[in-house]
Amino acid sequence: MTNTPEFLLDARVVLDRGDLRLDAELQVHHGEVVAIMGPNGAGKTTLLNALLGWLPLRSGWILVDGKAFETPDDDRVTPIHRRGLGMIFQDGLLFPHLKVAGNIQFGAASDKDLSALIETLELSNLLERYPSELSAGQTQRVALARTLAAEPKMVLLDEPLASLDVTGRSRARELIGAALSENLSGALIVTHDPVDAFALAQRVVVMENGHITQFDSPAAIQSRPQSRWVADLMGWNIFRGVGRGVSVVTANGTEITTTGLESDGEVAVMINPASVALFPERPVGSPRNSWLCQVRGVQLLGDVARVSLSGPLDIYADITAGAAAELGLNEGTEIWVTVKATEVHVEAQPIGE
């Protein structure tokens, strides 16, 4: 345990809730926004509730800005109302009898100037409305304004954008990101959407089965997922097979060359679609990871074309939209697929099992 204000949040949360054993340790720096992702039932919301003090710890500690809320050597527990943590729920939970202005002012010092916060979240024209007159996105922005107006040490957000449509989500994400960066010392955001996580957070926690399986920058999460769930979420290619020396042999006999295996036996192979190269003719030198495949379809994702291919391996390739057009890719087009051995990531045990 690090009992130092070097971190805004320094916590290890160990508790049992039903069939879930939560054991998660994390640190959040001052001024940092950290997103928490994971499958349903992983313990994401349970972690937030424990930090707030709604759930008792079995063991562990919670320190915020160097102040201990719960520690192993002290039976005293800081009550919820004295923790200085703000919580924003999926539905906002605004006071229905108060107008927007009253909701925002609730909990703030009477002489506090909230005009900059209101302007950042684009709420100036909504101040005289009641919560029942707001859209889902407006409700979340008011809830965030109310929370930030009270100047919490840290804000916890539980799926704050889940109820918004695509258009409202994008705009709310921008406004919430701006408000957090301007008004907050730190935040934890639970979300199922990697776009929200990567847009709002400097680091991302991945929780699975009550444990943190990866805690890294968005770029690292995307480029080197550490579990099957993350790899699936990021759209990576995943194959199972048997490791033999420097190769993995799949169930249909296809051989995937690697840079070397730690051990033989059952393994899982992960390949980033961005590492899959396409050629109209067999590449010179005939690299070992080279297969003739057929195009099943091409999906444009902004400037990226995701090409689905079938052959010795059913695999996805991410190339530029310009490259896809130049290759003339259509359903049924035959194309050579290559992957460098250095881009083949192998887990010695089956991922996610």
C-alpha positions as CSV (number, residue, x, y, z in Angstrom):
1,M,0.0,0.0,0.0
2,T,1.3,3.4,-0.9
3,N,0.2,6.0,1.7
4,T,1.1,9.1,-0.2
5,P,-0.7,11.9,-2.0
6,E,1.3,11.1,-5.1
7,F,-2.0,9.5,-6.2
8,L,-5.5,11.1,-6.1
9,L,-6.9,7.6,-5.6
10,D,-5.0,4.7,-4.2
11,A,-7.2,1.7,-3.5
12,R,-7.4,-2.1,-3.2
13,V,-11.0,-3.3,-2.9
14,V,-11.6,-6.8,-1.8
15,L,-15.2,-7.9,-1.1
16,D,-17.7,-10.7,-1.8
17,R,-21.0,-10.0,-3.4
18,G,-23.1,-13.0,-4.2
19,D,-21.0,-15.2,-6.4
20,L,-18.5,-12.4,-7.2
21,R,-15.2,-12.1,-5.4
22,L,-13.9,-8.6,-6.2
23,D,-10.2,-8.1,-5.7
24,A,-9.0,-5.0,-7.6
25,E,-6.1,-2.6,-6.9
26,L,-5.7,0.6,-8.8
27,Q,-4.2,4.1,-8.6
28,V,-5.4,7.3,-10.3
29,H,-3.1,10.3,-10.7
30,H,-4.2,13.9,-10.0
31,G,-6.0,15.3,-13.0
32,E,-6.4,11.8,-14.6
33,V,-9.6,10.3,-16.0
34,V,-9.6,6.5,-15.9
35,A,-12.2,4.4,-17.7
36,I,-13.3,1.0,-16.4
37,M,-14.4,-1.6,-19.0
38,G,-15.4,-5.2,-18.8
39,P,-18.2,-7.7,-19.5
40,N,-21.4,-7.8,-17.5
41,G,-20.9,-9.0,-14.0
42,A,-17.2,-8.2,-13.9
43,G,-17.6,-6.0,-10.8
44,K,-17.3,-2.5,-12.4
45,T,-20.2,-0.9,-10.6
46,T,-19.5,-2.9,-7.5
47,L,-16.1,-1.3,-7.4
48,L,-17.6,2.2,-7.6
49,N,-20.1,1.4,-4.9
50,A,-17.3,0.2,-2.6
51,L,-15.3,3.4,-3.2
52,L,-18.3,5.4,-2.3
53,G,-18.7,3.5,1.0
54,W,-22.0,1.7,0.0
55,L,-20.4,-1.7,0.3
56,P,-18.1,-2.8,3.1
57,L,-14.6,-4.1,2.3
58,R,-13.6,-7.6,3.3
59,S,-10.0,-6.3,3.2
60,G,-7.9,-3.7,1.4
61,W,-7.7,0.1,1.6
62,I,-9.1,3.3,0.1
63,L,-7.1,6.5,0.1
64,V,-8.2,9.7,-1.7
65,D,-5.6,12.4,-1.9
66,G,-3.6,10.8,0.9
67,K,-6.6,10.7,3.3
68,A,-7.6,7.2,4.4
69,F,-11.3,6.2,4.1
70,E,-10.6,2.6,5.0
71,T,-7.3,0.8,5.8
72,P,-6.3,-2.6,7.1
73,D,-5.0,-1.4,10.4
74,D,-7.9,0.9,11.3
75,D,-11.5,-0.2,12.1
76,R,-12.8,3.3,11.5
77,V,-14.5,3.9,8.2
78,T,-15.2,7.3,6.7
79,P,-18.9,7.7,6.2
80,I,-20.3,8.3,2.7
81,H,-21.2,11.9,3.2
82,R,-17.6,12.8,4.3
83,R,-15.7,11.2,1.5
84,G,-16.0,14.1,-0.9
85,L,-16.8,11.8,-3.9
86,G,-19.4,12.7,-6.5
87,M,-21.5,10.0,-8.2
88,I,-23.3,10.2,-11.6
89,F,-25.7,7.4,-12.5
90,Q,-26.9,6.2,-15.8
91,D,-30.3,8.0,-15.4
92,G,-28.9,11.2,-13.9
93,L,-31.2,11.1,-10.8
94,L,-32.1,14.8,-10.9
95,F,-34.4,16.3,-8.3
96,P,-37.8,16.3,-10.2
97,H,-39.2,19.2,-8.2
98,L,-36.3,21.5,-9.0
99,K,-35.5,23.3,-12.2
100,V,-32.2,22.8,-13.9
101,A,-30.8,25.9,-12.1
102,G,-31.8,24.6,-8.7
103,N,-30.4,21.1,-9.4
104,I,-27.0,22.6,-10.4
105,Q,-26.9,24.9,-7.4
106,F,-27.8,22.1,-5.0
107,G,-24.7,21.3,-2.8
108,A,-22.7,24.2,-4.2
109,A,-21.5,27.2,-2.0
110,S,-24.1,30.0,-2.2
111,D,-21.5,32.4,-3.5
112,K,-19.9,30.1,-6.1
113,D,-19.9,31.4,-9.6
114,L,-21.1,28.5,-11.8
115,S,-21.4,30.4,-15.1
116,A,-18.3,28.9,-16.6
117,L,-19.4,25.4,-15.8
118,I,-22.9,26.0,-17.2
119,E,-21.4,27.5,-20.4
120,T,-19.0,24.6,-20.8
121,L,-21.8,22.1,-20.6
122,E,-24.1,24.3,-22.8
123,L,-26.9,24.5,-20.2
124,S,-27.6,28.3,-20.3
125,N,-30.8,27.9,-22.2
126,L,-32.1,25.0,-20.0
127,L,-31.9,26.6,-16.6
128,E,-35.7,27.2,-16.3
129,R,-36.7,23.7,-17.4
130,Y,-37.7,20.9,-15.1
131,P,-36.0,17.5,-15.5
132,S,-39.1,16.0,-17.1
133,E,-38.5,18.5,-20.0
134,L,-35.0,17.3,-20.7
135,S,-33.5,14.8,-23.1
136,A,-31.3,12.0,-21.9
137,G,-28.2,13.8,-22.9
138,Q,-29.3,17.1,-21.3
139,T,-30.1,15.2,-18.1
140,Q,-26.6,13.7,-17.9
141,R,-25.0,17.1,-18.5
142,V,-27.1,18.7,-15.7
143,A,-26.2,15.8,-13.4
144,L,-22.5,16.3,-14.1
145,A,-22.9,20.1,-13.6
146,R,-24.6,19.5,-10.2
147,T,-21.8,17.1,-9.1
148,L,-19.0,19.3,-10.2
149,A,-20.6,22.4,-8.6
150,A,-20.1,20.8,-5.2
151,E,-16.4,20.5,-5.9
152,P,-15.8,16.8,-5.1
153,K,-12.3,15.4,-4.8
154,M,-13.2,12.9,-7.4
155,V,-16.2,12.0,-9.6
156,L,-17.4,8.5,-10.3
157,L,-19.6,8.0,-13.4
158,D,-21.5,4.8,-14.0
159,E,-22.4,4.3,-17.7
160,P,-23.2,8.1,-18.1
161,L,-23.8,7.9,-21.8
162,A,-25.6,4.5,-22.1
163,S,-29.1,5.9,-22.6
164,L,-28.1,8.3,-25.4
165,D,-28.5,7.8,-29.1
166,V,-25.5,8.0,-31.4
167,T,-25.8,11.7,-32.2
168,G,-26.5,12.7,-28.6
169,R,-23.8,10.5,-27.3
170,S,-21.1,12.0,-29.5
171,R,-22.0,15.6,-28.5
172,A,-22.4,14.7,-24.8
173,R,-19.0,13.0,-24.9
174,E,-17.4,16.1,-26.1
175,L,-19.0,18.4,-23.5
176,I,-18.4,16.0,-20.6
177,G,-14.8,15.6,-21.6
178,A,-14.4,19.4,-21.7
179,A,-16.0,19.8,-18.3
180,L,-13.9,17.1,-16.7
181,S,-10.7,18.5,-18.0
182,E,-11.6,22.0,-16.8
183,N,-13.2,21.4,-13.5
184,L,-12.0,18.1,-12.0
185,S,-9.0,16.7,-10.3
186,G,-9.8,13.1,-11.4
187,A,-12.5,10.7,-12.4
188,L,-13.4,7.0,-12.8
189,I,-15.9,6.2,-15.6
190,V,-17.6,2.9,-16.1
191,T,-18.5,2.2,-19.7
192,H,-19.2,-0.6,-22.1
193,D,-18.3,1.5,-25.1
194,P,-14.6,1.6,-26.1
195,V,-15.2,4.9,-28.0
196,D,-16.3,6.6,-24.8
197,A,-13.4,5.1,-22.8
198,F,-10.7,6.1,-25.4
199,A,-12.2,9.5,-25.9
200,L,-12.5,10.5,-22.3
201,A,-9.8,8.6,-20.4
202,Q,-6.0,8.7,-20.3
203,R,-5.9,5.1,-19.1
204,V,-8.3,2.2,-19.2
205,V,-8.9,-0.5,-16.6
206,V,-10.2,-3.8,-17.9
207,M,-12.1,-5.9,-15.3
208,E,-13.1,-9.5,-15.7
209,N,-14.5,-11.8,-13.1
210,G,-13.7,-9.4,-10.3
211,H,-10.1,-8.9,-11.2
212,I,-8.2,-6.3,-13.3
213,T,-6.7,-8.1,-16.3
214,Q,-5.3,-5.0,-18.0
215,F,-4.6,-1.4,-16.9
216,D,-2.9,0.7,-19.6
217,S,-3.2,3.5,-22.1
218,P,-5.9,3.3,-24.8
219,A,-3.2,2.8,-27.4
220,A,-1.8,-0.2,-25.5
221,I,-5.2,-1.7,-25.0
222,Q,-5.8,-1.5,-28.7
223,S,-2.4,-2.6,-29.9
224,R,-1.8,-5.5,-27.3
225,P,-5.0,-6.8,-25.6
226,Q,-4.3,-9.1,-22.7
227,S,-7.5,-11.1,-22.8
228,R,-9.9,-12.7,-25.2
229,W,-12.6,-10.2,-24.1
230,V,-10.5,-7.2,-25.0
231,A,-9.3,-8.8,-28.2
232,D,-12.9,-9.5,-29.3
233,L,-13.9,-5.9,-28.4
234,M,-11.0,-4.5,-30.4
235,G,-11.9,-6.7,-33.4
236,W,-8.7,-8.7,-33.3
237,N,-8.4,-12.0,-35.1
238,I,-8.2,-14.9,-32.6
239,F,-7.4,-18.5,-33.5
240,R,-6.9,-21.6,-31.4
241,G,-4.3,-24.3,-32.1
242,V,-1.4,-26.4,-30.9
243,G,2.0,-24.9,-30.5
244,R,4.9,-26.7,-32.0
245,G,8.3,-25.1,-31.8
246,V,7.9,-21.8,-33.6
247,S,4.5,-22.5,-35.2
248,V,0.9,-22.9,-34.2
249,V,-1.2,-25.4,-36.1
250,T,-4.9,-24.7,-36.2
251,A,-7.7,-27.4,-36.2
252,N,-7.8,-27.4,-40.0
253,G,-4.1,-27.9,-40.3
254,T,-3.1,-24.3,-41.2
255,E,0.3,-23.3,-39.8
256,I,0.9,-19.9,-38.3
257,T,4.6,-19.0,-37.9
258,T,5.6,-17.1,-34.8
259,T,8.9,-15.8,-33.4
260,G,8.9,-18.6,-30.9
261,L,6.7,-20.2,-28.3
262,E,7.4,-20.5,-24.5
263,S,5.9,-23.9,-24.5
264,D,4.1,-26.5,-26.7
265,G,0.5,-27.4,-26.2
266,E,-2.8,-25.7,-26.6
267,V,-2.5,-21.9,-27.3
268,A,-4.5,-19.0,-28.6
269,V,-3.2,-16.7,-31.4
270,M,-4.1,-13.0,-31.7
271,I,-3.5,-11.0,-34.8
272,N,-4.3,-7.3,-35.1
273,P,-6.3,-6.7,-38.3
274,A,-4.0,-3.7,-39.0
275,S,-1.0,-6.1,-39.2
276,V,-2.6,-8.1,-42.0
277,A,-1.3,-7.1,-45.4
278,L,-3.1,-7.8,-48.7
279,F,-1.4,-8.4,-52.1
280,P,-3.0,-9.0,-55.6
281,E,-0.1,-11.5,-56.4
282,R,1.9,-13.9,-54.2
283,P,4.5,-11.8,-52.4
284,V,8.1,-12.1,-53.4
285,G,10.1,-14.4,-51.1
286,S,6.9,-16.4,-50.2
287,P,6.7,-15.5,-46.5
288,R,5.6,-18.4,-44.4
289,N,2.5,-16.6,-43.1
290,S,1.0,-16.2,-46.6
291,W,-2.4,-17.6,-47.7
292,L,-4.5,-17.2,-50.7
293,C,-8.0,-16.1,-49.6
294,Q,-11.3,-14.8,-51.0
295,V,-12.9,-11.5,-50.0
296,R,-16.2,-12.0,-48.2
297,G,-17.0,-8.3,-47.8
298,V,-15.6,-4.8,-47.2
299,Q,-16.9,-2.5,-44.6
300,L,-15.8,1.2,-44.5
301,L,-15.1,2.5,-41.0
302,G,-14.1,6.1,-41.6
303,D,-10.8,6.1,-43.4
304,V,-10.3,2.4,-42.7
305,A,-11.6,-0.5,-44.8
306,R,-12.2,-3.7,-42.8
307,V,-11.9,-6.6,-45.2
308,S,-13.3,-10.0,-44.2
309,L,-11.6,-12.9,-45.9
310,S,-12.1,-16.7,-46.0
311,G,-9.5,-19.3,-46.8
312,P,-7.0,-21.4,-44.8
313,L,-7.8,-18.8,-42.1
314,D,-11.0,-16.7,-41.8
315,I,-9.4,-13.4,-41.0
316,Y,-10.0,-9.7,-41.0
317,A,-7.6,-7.1,-42.4
318,D,-7.7,-3.3,-41.8
319,I,-6.3,-1.3,-44.7
320,T,-6.9,2.3,-45.9
321,A,-10.0,3.0,-47.9
322,G,-7.7,4.1,-50.8
323,A,-5.8,0.9,-50.7
324,A,-9.0,-1.1,-50.8
325,A,-10.2,0.8,-53.9
326,E,-6.8,0.4,-55.6
327,L,-6.9,-3.4,-55.0
328,G,-10.5,-3.5,-56.5
329,L,-11.8,-5.6,-53.6
330,N,-15.2,-7.2,-54.2
331,E,-16.9,-10.2,-52.8
332,G,-15.2,-13.3,-54.3
333,T,-12.0,-11.5,-55.2
334,E,-8.9,-13.7,-54.6
335,I,-6.2,-11.9,-52.7
336,W,-3.0,-13.0,-50.9
337,V,-2.9,-12.4,-47.2
338,T,0.4,-12.1,-45.2
339,V,1.2,-11.6,-41.6
340,K,4.7,-11.1,-40.2
341,A,5.8,-13.6,-37.5
342,T,6.6,-10.6,-35.3
343,E,2.9,-9.6,-35.4
344,V,1.6,-12.9,-34.2
345,H,0.9,-12.8,-30.5
346,V,0.5,-16.1,-28.7
347,E,-0.9,-16.9,-25.3
348,A,0.4,-20.1,-23.7
349,Q,-3.0,-20.9,-22.4
350,P,-6.3,-20.4,-24.2
351,I,-7.5,-16.8,-23.8
352,G,-10.6,-16.2,-21.7
353,E,-10.8,-19.8,-20.3
